[in-house]
């Protein structure tokens, strides 16, 4: 939470080396959680489909390719989260993010307790985190969607699309040209959604287009929520016990 608030306060003034360092830090914390759950899913798949003594259980246990794929995923989510945290200006949203961390820990603890008598220990962390993140995503996304209904949006009723885009993009400034470009791209996306929602009048096909514009905005909010939860789960997984190593084929009786 301190990292998120620091990004919001000082992110626009940070230079590129500092931003890259923070981006790598966030992506590595995300990767820690994704890697642990990815290994658990891989082992469950191999246990279900391959014999215990098969050499493919060792070869497909999860190595450099799995680690690279998960890091690319975490790097993209970290970039989305970094830009979103720098742009956030709603005080109530910060309270929601802080509360979500407490709910996440409590929910995960309750699910682990409930599932422990029924789930194999090696797969318990993956299943409990999967259910925790799914339930927490629904709760936090619903809260943010409700908050969005009471936010004041710019009035683009009499503006052209170009004017709306430039109006929002011109408000984004940062010391790093790369961050400024990302902030302006995110602002342009918001302006496009707001302009479409306000300009489209009732008529043939326009309700679908209006709904599509708001779905685009909700998808962006959903990506932000998921990125935040992946970071929180990754930070929590750093304090957990590491998964036991996969046995070699010659070690299986």
HELIX and SHEET records of a PDB file:
HELIX    1   1 UNK A    2  UNK A   10  1                                   9    
HELIX    2   2 UNK A   11  UNK A   13  5                                   3    
HELIX    3   3 UNK A   16  UNK A   49  1                                  34    
HELIX    4   4 UNK A   55  UNK A   59  1                                   5    
HELIX    5   5 UNK A   64  UNK A   87  1                                  24    
HELIX    6   6 UNK A   91  UNK A  116  1                                  26    
HELIX    7   7 UNK A  121  UNK A  148  1                                  28    
HELIX    8   8 UNK A  161  UNK A  169  1                                   9    
HELIX    9   9 UNK A  177  UNK A  199  1                                  23    
HELIX   10  10 UNK A  206  UNK A  237  1                                  32    
HELIX   11  11 UNK A  249  UNK A  251  5                                   3    
END                                                                             
